[in-house]
Amino acid sequence: MAGKRRAELGRRRFIRLAGGTAAGAAVVGGGAFTAMATGVFESPTTDPFANMPRSIALSLPSGTSPEPTPLTPLPDPLDGATVTAPSPSVRIPYTGGTPDPTETDVPTSLPFEFNRSGHAIDPELPEAMRPWRDRPTSYATATATSGTYRPNAQGVWMYYAPDGKVYDHIVGQAQFGLGCISSYRTATDPDRKAFFLRRARAQADRLIARRVETRGAWYFPYAFNLNHDHGFSYKAPWYSGMAQGEVLGLFSQLAGLQEDLTADERALYRAAADGTFASLLRADNARPWVINKDRSGYVWIQEYPFSTPGTGDYTYNGMIYALFGVWDYHMLTGNELAAQLYDGVCTTVARYFSLLRNPRWYSFYCQTHRIPANTYHQHHIELWTQLHEQTKGAVFANQLDQLMEDFPAPGVKAGSVIAIAGGTHTLYKVDTAANGTWVKAKADKILASKKVTFARATQAPVDMRRRIQGAGVWYRISAGAYKGYWIGEAYPKVFLRGEHLPVDYRTERKATVAARTSVEAIDFGTNGVAGTLKKVSYDEPHTLTFDRRAVVNGRSMIRITSAELAGYWVPANQVTTDGR
């Protein structure tokens, strides 16, 4: 009788958890669970599926193809910074085409020798993977009349400071212009197409008019003072390598358009691109400078160069965004120095990844301050995706995998459901933002916990999946008696049904199975029909190829393409992947 009472208690708790009734309790966002065991928690077993039916663990819901992870909005360029106006006596050294007499010769060689490892620019990179194609500017943004950043009457993207002053923001103008070019490329309405091109040209023309020509190169000054909460400050005018690289990309993409610009207009933007690229050929032995070599021989494009030569914030995202401008310039010109600089920066990024990575948490923003970057971690994932696509490099694919494991993109697809095995589970209340995301001041503090026992496997709707600070990956239940409680991911006891956070690699990768090691391989069934589970082992180390990675039923898995297991999924932690 005791067993029956416990089973009935578990059944009632399941109904409350799922938010359903007795008639519909087993169906929450999917098909009914079948072959449910009862009383299994009274008789422990070594079978991993004893409390979770194979029909669930080895199948995927039908009609639930994973959605690509949406891009994170670009961060506020002035996040963590305070802007003030320079004193009235400060004059920004705009030259307007009259070069400063300092180093008027145009540099024609690299500024110094630096480490390179053979990362090549692929001219066959598909259009959709090219820089900024994935970040078109919306018409609403391009016509905004309010907000901290918005176009002025001439269509130029400006920063409207809290004190009422209006400033040029170089990175903002470059990114806005690049987004407008992306929108121009895909617009089908002729008027809308012309509008986006005008907006892109307005940014470029403004930058050209307000350039500083010195050291034989073009530089684009910031005309406000900046104090950053990382502990550094700048007095106007100051310069940024991120800005130089993104402006280079804007000029290069405009110069490469084959329609709607005259030959003279394309020549103007080509000359602007040439002048801007020259700034990446000037070392840190004079001012202004934005590029240096560290003591180990690695090249850096400094988003925030400091006053002392060779010092800076060593910021990762800023250098990679600048690198995309070098990619654009090489595609426009075929310049060999650009190809060598691209190789050098990729080599630096790959070499120092271990200092960017923060295992099982947000990656670091920069080398100098090593502050976990909750607002930049997803950007790092997106940037490493592009580095892999551009170079076909397994090294960047492997580093991308690590970033995604450390802190996967939070959230789930609408209608997502987790499977929960029969038995006892601990649920938690966690101090988070209202939508379940991490907040620094709250730090994922555990507020309460409770143990819940289910007589058989069940399921529950969830609205969030993410890593909890100091713990693993957890799910937030979104309906029923336990709405708002979190439960930890632990296959096959608790897992998100279906495929989540997919990554398709541009080229097939390799995974090695260690000798005499058993590896699971699963050909998943659909909607409650159990798929095929194989255990494979080889006498010698064995190489398999794979083309996709995803979280499948709560585990990071890779999809095999080798003929012997084509279409099967293998847990990523049971093999050694390439690029290490």
C-alpha positions in Angstrom: 0.0 0.0 0.0 2.8 2.4 0.8 4.1 2.0 -2.8 0.7 2.8 -4.2 0.3 5.9 -2.1 3.7 7.1 -3.2 2.9 6.4 -6.8 -0.4 8.3 -6.5 1.3 11.2 -4.8 3.8 11.3 -7.7 1.0 11.3 -10.2 -0.8 14.2 -8.5 2.4 16.2 -8.3 3.0 15.6 -12.0 -0.4 17.0 -12.8 0.4 20.1 -10.8 3.8 20.4 -12.3 2.6 20.2 -15.9 -0.3 22.5 -15.2 -2.8 20.0 -16.6 -5.6 17.7 -15.6 -5.7 14.0 -15.1 -7.0 13.6 -18.7 -4.3 15.7 -20.3 -1.5 15.5 -17.8 0.8 13.5 -20.0 0.6 15.9 -22.9 2.3 19.3 -22.5 3.5 20.7 -25.8 4.0 17.3 -27.4 2.9 13.7 -27.7 1.9 11.5 -24.7 4.7 9.6 -22.9 4.4 5.9 -23.3 5.8 2.8 -21.5 5.9 4.7 -18.2 7.4 2.8 -15.3 5.9 3.1 -11.8 7.6 2.6 -8.5 11.1 2.5 -10.2 12.6 4.7 -7.5 12.0 1.9 -5.0 14.3 -0.5 -6.8 17.5 1.2 -8.0 19.0 -0.1 -11.2 22.1 0.6 -13.3 20.1 0.9 -16.4 20.3 4.7 -17.3 16.9 4.5 -18.9 15.2 2.7 -16.0 13.4 6.0 -15.0 13.2 7.5 -18.5 11.5 5.6 -21.4 13.8 5.0 -24.4 10.9 6.2 -26.5 11.6 9.6 -25.1 15.3 9.6 -24.6 16.0 8.3 -28.1 13.5 10.3 -30.1 13.0 13.9 -31.0 9.7 15.7 -31.2 8.3 16.0 -34.7 8.0 19.5 -36.3 10.5 21.1 -33.9 13.5 21.9 -36.1 15.9 24.1 -34.2 15.9 27.8 -34.9 19.2 29.6 -35.5 20.2 31.6 -32.4 19.3 35.2 -33.1 22.1 37.7 -33.2 22.7 39.7 -30.0 22.1 43.4 -30.6 25.3 45.3 -31.0 26.4 46.6 -27.6 26.3 50.3 -26.8 29.8 51.6 -27.8 29.8 53.8 -24.7 28.6 51.2 -22.2 30.6 51.6 -19.0 32.0 55.0 -20.1 31.2 58.6 -19.3 31.5 61.3 -22.0 32.3 64.9 -21.3 33.0 67.8 -23.6 36.6 68.9 -24.1 37.6 72.4 -22.9 36.9 75.3 -25.3 40.6 75.6 -26.0 40.8 72.1 -27.5 40.8 72.0 -31.3 40.4 68.7 -33.1 43.1 68.6 -35.9 40.8 68.0 -38.8 42.9 68.4 -42.0 40.2 68.2 -44.7 42.8 67.0 -47.2 45.7 69.1 -46.0 48.2 66.6 -44.6 50.1 67.1 -41.4 53.8 67.4 -42.3 54.6 64.5 -40.0 55.6 61.4 -42.0 53.8 62.5 -45.2 55.2 59.5 -47.1 52.6 56.8 -47.5 53.7 53.5 -45.8 54.1 50.7 -48.2 55.2 47.9 -45.9 54.1 46.2 -42.7 55.0 48.2 -39.6 57.0 45.3 -38.2 57.4 41.6 -38.4 54.9 39.5 -36.5 53.9 35.9 -36.0 51.8 34.3 -38.7 50.5 30.8 -39.1 48.9 30.6 -42.5 45.3 31.9 -42.0 44.2 32.8 -45.5 41.4 35.0 -46.8 39.0 32.8 -48.8 37.7 34.7 -51.9 34.9 32.1 -52.3 33.3 32.9 -48.9 29.5 32.7 -49.5 27.8 36.1 -49.6 25.7 35.5 -46.5 28.9 34.8 -44.5 30.7 38.0 -45.5 31.2 40.8 -42.9 28.1 42.7 -41.9 25.7 40.8 -44.2 24.0 39.4 -41.1 23.4 42.8 -39.6 21.3 44.9 -41.9 20.0 48.3 -40.6 16.3 48.4 -40.3 14.3 51.2 -42.0 13.0 52.2 -38.5 16.5 52.6 -37.2 17.6 54.5 -40.2 14.7 57.0 -39.8 14.7 57.2 -36.0 14.0 60.7 -34.6 14.7 59.9 -30.9 17.2 57.9 -28.9 20.7 58.3 -27.7 22.0 57.3 -31.1 20.1 58.4 -34.2 20.6 60.1 -37.6 20.7 63.9 -37.8 19.0 66.0 -40.5 21.7 65.0 -43.0 21.2 61.3 -42.2 24.5 61.0 -40.2 24.5 58.7 -37.2 25.3 60.9 -34.1 25.6 60.5 -30.4 23.2 62.7 -28.4 24.8 63.1 -25.0 22.9 63.6 -21.8 24.2 67.1 -21.5 22.5 68.1 -24.7 25.7 68.1 -26.9 25.9 66.1 -30.1 29.0 64.2 -31.1 30.3 62.1 -34.0 30.8 58.5 -32.8 33.2 56.9 -35.3 32.4 53.2 -34.5 28.6 54.0 -34.5 28.8 55.8 -37.9 30.8 52.9 -39.4 28.5 50.2 -38.1 25.4 52.1 -39.1 26.8 52.6 -42.6 27.8 49.0 -43.0 24.4 47.9 -41.9 22.8 50.3 -44.5 25.0 48.7 -47.2 23.7 45.3 -46.1 20.1 46.6 -46.4 20.9 48.1 -49.8 22.2 44.8 -51.1 18.9 43.0 -50.3 16.3 45.7 -50.7 13.9 45.0 -53.6 12.0 48.3 -53.6 14.1 50.8 -55.7 13.3 53.8 -53.5 14.2 51.9 -50.3 17.4 50.7 -52.0 18.4 54.2 -52.9 17.6 55.4 -49.4 19.9 52.9 -47.7 22.7 53.8 -50.2 22.3 57.5 -49.4 22.5 56.7 -45.7 25.6 54.7 -46.1 27.3 57.4 -48.2 26.3 60.0 -45.7 28.4 58.2 -43.0 31.3 57.8 -45.4 31.2 61.4 -46.6 31.1 62.7 -43.0 34.1 60.6 -42.1 36.1 61.8 -45.1 35.3 65.4 -44.3 36.4 65.1 -40.7 39.5 63.0 -41.2 43.0 63.7 -39.9 45.8 63.1 -42.4 49.1 62.5 -40.6 51.9 59.9 -40.7 50.9 59.3 -44.4 47.5 57.9 -43.3 44.0 58.8 -42.5 42.7 58.7 -38.9 39.3 59.5 -37.5 39.3 61.3 -34.2 36.9 61.1 -31.3 36.0 64.7 -30.3 34.9 64.1 -26.8 36.6 63.1 -23.5 36.0 59.6 -22.3 36.3 58.0 -18.9 35.8 54.2 -18.8 34.9 52.2 -15.8 37.8 49.8 -16.7 40.0 52.5 -15.3 41.3 54.4 -18.3 40.5 57.8 -19.7 41.1 59.8 -22.9 41.2 63.5 -23.7 40.0 64.6 -27.1 41.2 64.0 -29.7 41.8 60.2 -29.4 41.8 57.3 -31.8 40.7 53.7 -31.8 41.9 50.7 -33.9 38.3 49.3 -33.9 37.1 52.5 -35.5 39.9 52.6 -38.0 39.1 49.0 -39.1 35.4 49.4 -39.3 35.7 52.7 -41.3 38.1 50.8 -43.6 35.3 48.2 -44.1 32.8 50.9 -44.9 34.9 52.6 -47.5 35.9 49.2 -49.0 32.4 48.0 -49.3 31.2 51.2 -50.9 34.1 51.2 -53.4 33.3 47.7 -54.3 29.7 48.3 -55.3 29.2 47.9 -59.0 25.9 49.6 -59.4 24.4 53.0 -58.4 27.8 54.7 -58.0 29.7 56.5 -60.7 33.3 55.6 -61.4 34.4 58.8 -59.7 32.4 58.0 -56.6 33.9 54.5 -56.4 37.4 56.1 -56.9 36.7 58.5 -54.0 35.9 55.6 -51.6 38.8 53.6 -52.9 41.2 56.4 -52.1 39.6 56.7 -48.6 40.1 53.0 -48.1 43.7 53.3 -49.1 44.3 56.1 -46.7 42.6 54.3 -43.9 44.5 51.1 -44.4 47.7 53.0 -44.2 46.9 53.7 -40.6 47.3 50.0 -39.9 50.8 50.1 -41.4 52.1 52.7 -38.9 53.6 51.3 -35.7 53.4 52.7 -32.2 56.6 54.7 -32.4 54.7 58.0 -32.9 51.2 59.4 -32.4 48.5 58.6 -33.4 48.9 54.8 -33.5 46.4 51.9 -33.3 48.6 48.8 -33.9 51.5 47.3 -32.0 53.4 44.1 -31.4 53.6 42.4 -28.0 56.7 41.0 -26.4 56.0 37.6 -27.9 55.8 38.9 -31.4 52.0 38.9 -31.9 50.3 41.8 -33.6 47.4 43.7 -32.0 44.9 46.2 -33.4 44.1 48.2 -30.2 40.5 49.3 -29.7 41.8 51.4 -26.9 45.5 52.3 -27.4 47.1 53.8 -24.3 49.5 56.8 -24.2 52.6 54.7 -23.6 53.7 53.0 -26.9 52.8 49.3 -27.0 50.2 49.4 -24.3 46.5 49.2 -24.5 43.4 47.4 -23.3 44.1 44.4 -25.6 40.3 44.0 -26.3 39.3 41.0 -28.3 36.0 42.0 -30.0 37.4 45.4 -31.1 40.3 43.8 -32.9 38.2 41.2 -34.6 35.7 43.8 -35.8 38.7 45.8 -37.2 39.9 42.6 -38.8 36.7 42.4 -40.8 37.6 45.7 -42.4 41.0 44.3 -43.4 39.1 41.4 -45.0 36.9 43.8 -47.0 40.0 45.8 -48.1 41.8 42.7 -49.3 38.7 41.6 -51.2 38.5 45.1 -52.9 42.2 45.4 -53.7 44.0 42.1 -53.4 46.5 43.9 -51.3 49.1 41.4 -50.1 49.9 43.4 -46.9 46.2 43.2 -46.0 46.4 39.4 -46.4 49.5 39.2 -44.2 47.9 41.5 -41.5 44.8 39.3 -41.6 46.8 36.2 -41.0 48.7 37.9 -38.2 45.6 39.0 -36.3 44.0 35.6 -36.7 47.2 34.1 -35.3 47.0 36.4 -32.3 43.4 35.6 -31.7 44.0 31.9 -31.8 47.1 32.1 -29.6 45.5 34.2 -26.8 42.1 32.4 -26.7 43.0 30.8 -23.4 43.2 34.3 -21.9 39.8 35.3 -23.3 38.1 32.1 -22.1 36.6 31.9 -18.6 35.7 28.2 -18.2 32.0 27.6 -17.2 31.2 31.4 -17.2 31.3 34.5 -19.3 34.5 35.1 -21.3 36.7 38.1 -20.5 36.4 41.4 -22.4 40.1 42.2 -22.6 43.5 41.0 -21.5 44.4 44.1 -19.4 41.4 44.1 -17.0 40.1 40.5 -17.3 36.5 41.4 -16.4 33.9 38.7 -17.3 31.8 40.2 -20.1 28.2 39.2 -19.8 27.2 41.7 -22.5 30.0 40.5 -24.8 30.1 36.7 -24.4 27.5 36.1 -27.1 29.3 38.5 -29.4 32.5 36.5 -28.9 30.5 33.4 -30.0 29.2 35.2 -33.1 32.7 36.5 -33.9 34.4 33.1 -33.5 31.6 31.7 -35.8 32.7 34.2 -38.5 36.4 33.5 -38.0 35.7 29.8 -38.6 33.6 30.6 -41.6 36.1 33.0 -43.1 39.2 30.8 -42.5 37.6 27.3 -42.5 39.9 26.9 -39.5 39.2 24.0 -37.1 41.0 26.0 -34.4 38.3 28.6 -34.4 35.6 26.0 -34.6 37.0 24.2 -31.5 37.3 27.5 -29.6 33.7 28.3 -30.6 32.6 25.0 -29.2 34.3 25.9 -25.9 32.7 29.3 -25.7 29.3 27.7 -26.3 29.9 25.1 -23.6 31.1 27.7 -21.1 28.0 29.9 -21.3 25.5 28.8 -24.0 23.1 31.4 -25.4 20.3 31.7 -22.8 16.7 31.0 -23.7 14.7 28.3 -25.5 12.3 28.1 -28.4 8.7 29.0 -27.6 6.8 25.8 -26.6 9.9 24.0 -25.3 9.4 21.0 -23.0 11.8 19.2 -20.7 11.6 15.5 -19.9 11.9 14.5 -16.2 12.7 11.0 -15.1 10.7 9.2 -12.4 12.3 9.6 -9.0 13.3 12.4 -6.7 14.5 15.8 -8.0 15.5 19.0 -6.3 13.9 22.2 -7.6 15.3 25.7 -6.8 14.2 29.3 -6.7 17.0 31.5 -8.0 17.5 35.3 -7.8 17.6 36.4 -11.4 16.1 39.1 -13.6 12.4 38.7 -14.3 13.0 36.9 -17.6 15.4 34.5 -15.9 18.7 36.1 -17.1 21.7 36.7 -14.9 22.1 40.0 -13.0 25.4 40.9 -11.4 23.8 42.2 -8.2 21.7 39.1 -7.8 24.5 36.6 -8.7 22.1 33.7 -9.1 21.6 33.4 -5.3 19.6 30.3 -4.3 16.5 31.6 -2.5 14.8 28.3 -1.8 14.7 24.6 -2.7 12.4 21.7 -2.5 12.5 18.0 -3.2 9.8 16.5 -5.5 9.2 12.9 -6.2 7.5 11.6 -9.4 6.3 8.0 -9.7 7.0 8.0 -13.4 8.6 10.0 -16.1 6.9 13.3 -16.8 7.5 16.5 -18.7 7.1 20.3 -18.1 7.2 23.5 -20.1 10.2 25.7 -19.7 11.0 29.3 -20.8 14.7 29.5 -20.0 17.9 27.3 -20.3 21.2 28.8 -19.1 24.2 28.2 -17.0 23.7 29.2 -13.3 26.6 31.0 -11.7 28.7 28.5 -9.9 26.6 25.6 -11.1 25.6 23.7 -14.3 23.0 24.4 -16.9 19.5 24.6 -15.5 15.9 25.0 -16.9 13.2 27.4 -15.5 9.7 25.8 -15.4 7.1 28.1 -16.9 3.8 26.7 -15.9 2.1 24.6 -13.2 2.6 24.3 -9.5 6.4 24.7 -9.9 6.3 27.7 -12.2 9.5 29.8 -11.6 11.5 26.9 -10.1 14.7 25.8 -11.7 15.9 22.2 -12.3 19.3 21.1 -13.4 20.1 19.5 -16.8 21.3 15.9 -16.3 20.7 13.5 -19.2 18.8 11.1 -19.1 17.1 12.3 -16.0 16.3 15.9 -17.0 16.7 17.2 -20.5 15.3 19.6 -23.1 13.5 17.6 -25.8 14.7 18.2 -29.3 17.7 19.9 -30.9 18.9 23.2 -29.6 21.7 25.8 -30.4 22.8 24.2 -33.7 26.1 25.0 -35.4 26.8 24.0 -38.9 30.5 24.0 -39.7 31.6 25.4 -43.1 33.9 22.3 -43.6 33.7 18.8 -42.2 35.6 18.4 -39.0 37.3 15.4 -37.5 36.6 13.6 -34.2 38.9 10.9 -32.8 37.6 7.9 -30.8 40.2 6.6 -28.4 41.4 3.0 -28.7 39.2 0.5 -26.9 36.8 3.2 -25.7 33.1 2.7 -26.0 31.2 5.5 -27.6 27.4 6.0 -27.9 26.0 6.6 -31.4 22.3 7.5 -31.7 20.1 7.6 -34.8 17.2 9.5 -33.2 13.6 8.4 -33.8 10.7 10.8 -34.1 7.9 11.7 -31.6 8.0 8.8 -29.2 9.4 6.2 -31.6 12.7 5.1 -30.1 15.7 5.4 -32.4 18.7 3.2 -32.7 21.4 3.3 -30.0 24.7 1.7 -30.9 27.9 1.2 -28.8 30.9 1.5 -31.0 34.6 0.7 -30.1 37.8 0.4 -32.1 41.0 -1.4 -31.4 43.1 1.6 -32.6 42.3 5.4 -32.4 39.7 6.0 -35.0 38.7 9.2 -36.9 35.2 10.1 -37.8 34.0 13.2 -39.6 31.1 15.5 -38.5 29.4 18.5 -39.9 27.1 19.8 -37.1 27.0 20.3 -33.4 23.9 20.9 -31.2 22.4 20.3 -27.8 20.3 17.2 -28.6 18.0 16.0 -25.8 20.1 17.9 -23.3 23.6 16.8 -24.4 26.2 18.5 -26.6 26.4 16.1 -29.6 28.0 16.0 -33.0 26.4 14.7 -36.2 28.6 12.1 -37.9 29.1 12.1 -41.7 31.5 9.1 -42.0 29.8 6.3 -44.0 29.8 3.8 -41.1 27.7 6.1 -38.9 26.3 8.7 -41.3 23.4 10.5 -39.6 24.1 9.3 -36.1 24.8 11.6 -33.3 27.7 11.1 -30.8 28.1 12.9 -27.5 30.9 15.5 -27.9 32.5 14.6 -24.6 33.1 11.0 -25.7 35.5 11.9 -28.5 38.3 14.4 -29.1 37.6 16.9 -31.8 40.1 18.7 -34.0 41.4 22.2 -33.7 43.0 21.8 -30.3 
